[in-house]
Amino acid sequence: MQRLYDFLRRHPTGVDTFWAVVLFGFSLLWVASEPVPNSGAPAAYGLVAALFSLVVALRRRMPEKMLLLAVGLGLVQLALGIVPFMADFAMLVIIYTVAAHDGARWASRLALAGGLSASTLSQLRWPVQDGSDSLGAKIFFTVIMTVPFALAWVLGDSLRTRRAYFAQLEERASRLEKEREAQAKVAVAAERARIARELHDVVAHNVSVMVVQADGAAYVMDSSPETAKQALETISGTGRQALAEMRRLLGILRTGEHQEAGEYVPQPDVQQIGDLVEQVRGAGLAVDFKIEGTPRPLPSGVELTAYRIVQEALTNTRKHGGPEAGASVRLVYFDDGLGLLVEDDGRGAPQEMYEDGGADGRGHGLIGMRERVGMVGGTLDAGPRPGGGFRISALLPLKPAH
């Protein structure tokens, strides 16, 4: 049954032709069984029936042209006195078809006007001979005969409106799907950029610590084996920490989504800044660390941003500050924000080097800091100090942590 239905949907003109043949056959039977009025020959009725059948057969292929043909046939009937008969059913069919078609709107209006006037013109040309010549009876009969034409047009126009509505819904759904795909691609790109910054921070900081410790261990290997042993232990611990964070980040890249928190090391936060400072001190950089205000829970984005800014700043100090450089880190809890101040008294480096991504020229450095601060709606001020060294100041807005 479904095959037959699909076949009929694929061949609409064939279906219409079948019904046209049926209509033509019934029209000929009517002409043969009913007495033909003197004003019209049977041949004229047969020709009109054939042309109305053609209207039904081609109604979906050429709706506007078939409407004009139906209007012309109606005028011919009025002129030649061919009384309405079975073939005139094609008028209802073409009115419905044109109203349902998404073609020219003039055709739909013409179909409506023709349908509403057909009964009136027919009544004027062939008055009903029922023994009553009252005006009320004539008007009642005209209205009754007009209803089928009006219903045919209303049904067709309703189908066209519903089809247009469904098409609009499909277009909207397709557009929303494309927008979701675009947003997903943007989110993926942003996540990869964030992971790239994370990898840069992890590698730049931890490898820098390991290089400094390795150089120190090599320098005191013979004279102070115990100091060299401590340096090697620091290298081992720093390496393990770097590997743990890199596994977490690379795991996200492999799966394309965050895995359960238990599988990876948690994101660094403000509380781990103290551990970071101790690690840097162990690498040979003197750091003065102070916290002002009352510590309180922060949003995870602010926690991570604060940690990475301090990490990047201390890494740059080791790179550019010189062997005798010292640094200071201040965390200040305000009512509406977290303040960060990282300064060093080393020889520093031109700000352009920081803006270009540091000595490796990879495009991170201060650029990465500004991106991180901007993501949480904060502000960043960085540049050389008047007395020498470099200064980084950031203000991160605080919001209640959920």
N, C-alpha and C positions, 0 to 999 in steps of 0.2 A: 504494500500500500504506500509506503514511504517512497519507493522508487517511482511509482506512478505520479505521486504528488510532486516530486522533484522534477520529473520529466515535463509535467504541465507548467511548472514555474519557469523552466528553461525555454519553453516554446509558447509564449503568450499569444502570438499572432495565429498559431495553429488552433489554439483553443477558441479564439475569437472567430476564426473562419468556420469552425464547427457550429457555433451558435448562430452565425450568419446564415449558414445553410438551413439550419432548423427554422429560423425566422422566415426565410424565403419560402420554405415548404409550407408552413402554416399560412402564410399570406396567400399563396396560390390556392390552397384549400378553401380559404375564405372567399376568394374571388369566384371559385368554381361553385361554391355552395350558396352564396348570397346573390340575389338579383342585383346586377350592376345598374346604377342609375343611368338614365338616358344621356346625361351630360358627359359621361365618360365611357370610353371603350375598354374592354378587358385588356387589350394590349397596353393601354396607358397605365392601368393598375399594375400589370406585370412589370413594366419598366420601372415604375416608382418603387415597387417592392424590391427589385433587383438592386437599385441604387441605394435604398435604405439598408439592404443587407451588406452592401459594400462599405457603408458607414460603420457598421458593427465590426466587420472583418478588419478594417484598418484603423480602428479608433485609437489604438495605443501607439501605432507607428506614426500617424499623421493626425493628431487630435484637432489642431486648428483647421486644417483643410477639410477634414470630415465634418466639423461643425458648420463651416460655410456651405458645404454640400447639403447638409441637413436643412439649413435655413433656406437654401435655394429650392429644395424639394418641397418644403412647406409652402413657399410662395407659389410654386407651380400648382400645388393642390388647390390653393385658394383661387388661382386664376382659371384653372380648367374645371373646377367643380368636382374634383376627385375627393369623395368624402373620406374622413379618417377611417382607417382600417388597421388590420393587424401589424402591418409594416411600420406604422407610426410609433410603435414601441421603441424603435431605434432612437427616437428623439430623447426619450428618458435616458437611454444608455449613453449617448454622446454628451448630454448635459452633465451626467455624473462623471464621465471620463475627463472632460475639460476642467471641471471644478477640482478634481483630484490631481490634475497634472500640474507640474511645477513650471509650466511654460508661461507664455505671455498672459498678463492679467486681463488684457482687453477681451481675450477669448472667454475667460470665466464670466466677465460682466455681460458679454453678449449672450452667453448661454443662459444666465439668470434672467435677463430681459426677455429673451425669446420664450423661455419656459413660462414666465408669468403672463406673457401676452398671448400664448398659443391658444389657451382655452377661450379667452375673450374673442379672439378673431374667429375661432371655429364657431362660437355661438352666434356671432353676427352673420357668418356666411351660411350656416346651417342651423337655423333655430330649431329647438327641440319641439317636436309635435306631440305633446302629451295631453292636449286638450286644455291646457292652461296657458294663457298669454300674459299672466301677471308679471310685473317687473320683479317682484320679490322672488318668484320661482326661478326666473332666468338668472338673477344674481346668485341665488343659492346654488344652482346647478353649475354656474361658471366657477364659483369658489371651490366647490367640491372637485371639479376637474383640474383646478390649478394646483391643488395640494400635492399630487404625485410629482409634478415638475419641481415644485419648491423643495420637497423632500429629497429628490435626486440630487439637486444642487447642494443642499445642506450636508448630505452624507459625503459627497465628494470633497467639498471644502473642508469638512472635519477630518477626513483622511489625509488630505494634504497638510493641514496644520499639525496633526499628530506626527506625520512622517518628518516634517521639518523640525519638530521638537526633539524627536529621537535623534535626528542627524546632529542637532546642536549639542545634545547630551554626549553623543559619541565624540564629537570634536572637542568638547570640553574635557572629557575623560582622557582623550589622546594628548591634549595640551598639558593637562596636569601630570600625566605619566612622563612626558618629556621634561617638564619642570622638575619632577622628582628625580629623574635620572641626572639632570644637570646639577641639582643640589647635592646629589650623592657624589658626583664627580668632584664638585668643589670641596665637599667635606673630606673626601679621600685625599685630595691635593693638600688641603690644610693640615690634615693629620700627618701626612708624609713630611710636610715642611716642619711641623712641630717635632717629629721624631728625628729629622735631620739635625735640628738645633740641639735636641737632647743628646744625640750621638756626639756632636761637636763638643758640647760641654763636658760629657763624660770622658771622652778621649783626651781633649786638650788638658783638662785638669789632672786627671790621674796619671797620664803618661808624663806630664811635666814633673809631677812629684816623683815618679819612678826614675826619671832621668837624673834629677837632682840627687836623689838618694844613691843611685848607682855611681855617679861621679864622686860623691863623698866617700862611699865605701871603697872605691878604687884608690882614693887618695890616702886613706888611713888604714888600708888593709894590713900593711906591715907594722906600722907604728902603734896602732890601737885596734887590735882584732875585735875587742868587745864592741867598740863603736861601729865597726864595719858590720858586725853581726846584727846590731840593732837596725842599721840602715837596710840590711837585706830583709829583715822581718817587716820593716815598713813597706818595702817594695812588694813583698809577698801579699801583705794585707791590702795594699792599694790595688794590686792586680786583681785580687779576688773580688773586691768591690766593683771594679770596672767591669769585670766579666759578668757579675750578677746583673748590673744595670743593662749591659749590652744584650744579655740573653732576654731580658724583659722587652727591650725595644725591638730586637730582631724577631722575637716571637710575635709581636703585634704585626710586624711587616709580613710575616709568613701567613698568618691567619686572616689578616685584613680586619680584625676586630679585637677588642679587649677581651682577654681571657679572665677566668676567675682570679680574684685577687690573690688567692693562696698560691698560685703558680709562679708569681713573680715578686720581686722585691718591691715594697711599697714606694710611692713617689717620695722624693726628698721633701722635707718641710722645714719650717723655721727652727724647730727644736734640734735639727741635725746641723744647724750652722755652727754650733759649738764644736761638734765633732769635726766638721770641716776645718775650723780654725786650728784645732789641735793637730790635725793632719798636716796642715801647712806649716805650723810651728815645727813639727817633727822634720819637715823637709828643709829647715834652716831659715825660714822667714819669720822675723819677729812680728807678732800681730797682737795689738791691744784690742780686746773685744769687750764691749759693754752693752747692756740692755737697759733702756730707760722706759719708765711707764710700767703698766701692769699687763703682763702677757695674757692673751686670751685666744680662744679658737678663731681661726681665720678660714676663709674659703680656700679650697684646695688649690685653685689657680693662683691665688696670692701667695700661698705657702711655697709653691714650686717656683714662682717668679722671684720671690725674695732669695731663695736658696741659690738659684742659678745666677742671679746678679752678683751676689757675693762671691760665688765660685769663679765666675768669669773675671771679676775685678782682681781677685787675688792671683789668678793665673796670669793676667796681664802684668801684674806687679813683678812676678817672678821672671817674666820674659823680658821686661823692659826696664825694671827698676834698678838693676845692678846688684852686685854682691852685698853691699852694705845697706840696702834699702830696708825700711820698716813700714808697717802698715797699721791702720786702725780701722775697726769695724764698729759702727754704732747702729743699733736697732732702737727706734723710738716709737712707742705705742701712743698715738694720739687718740682723741675721741672718735675721729672719723677717718683715720688713716694710719698706715704704717710707714714710718720714715726710715730710709736706709742711707747711710753715709759711709763710704769706703774711701780712705785717703792713703797715699803713700808718700814718703819723702825721698824717693829715689830720683834718678836722673830723668825718668819718664821717657816718653816718646811723643813725636808729633801727633796731634789729634787725627791728622789725615790717615796715619797708619792704623789707628784704632778703627776709624770709619771704614777703611778698606778691608778690614777683617784681620788685622794683626800681621805678624811677620809672614804668615803662610798665604796671605792674600786670598783667603777662601770666602770672603764675603760675610763673615760672622762678626765677632767682636761687638762693638757698640751698636751695629745694625741689629744684631740678634737681641741685644738688650732692649733697644727701643721697640722692637716688635713685641717682645714679651710684655713690657710695661704697657704698651698700647692695647694689648689684648684684654688687660684687666682695668683699663680706663685710667691708668696712672700717668705720671709725668717723670721725665728723666732729664737730668742736667749733668753733663760730663765735660771735662776739659782739663788742661794743665793748671796746676796751682801757681799762684803768683810767686811763692817762695821756692818752687821746684816740686817735682813729683806730679801726681795726677789725682784728680778728685772725681768721684762719681756719687751723685745724690739722686735719690728716687723717692717718690711719694706714691704709695699704693693705696687706693681707697678701700676702706673696710666695709664689708657687708656681713650681716649675720650668717654664720655658717649653718647649713642645713644638714 
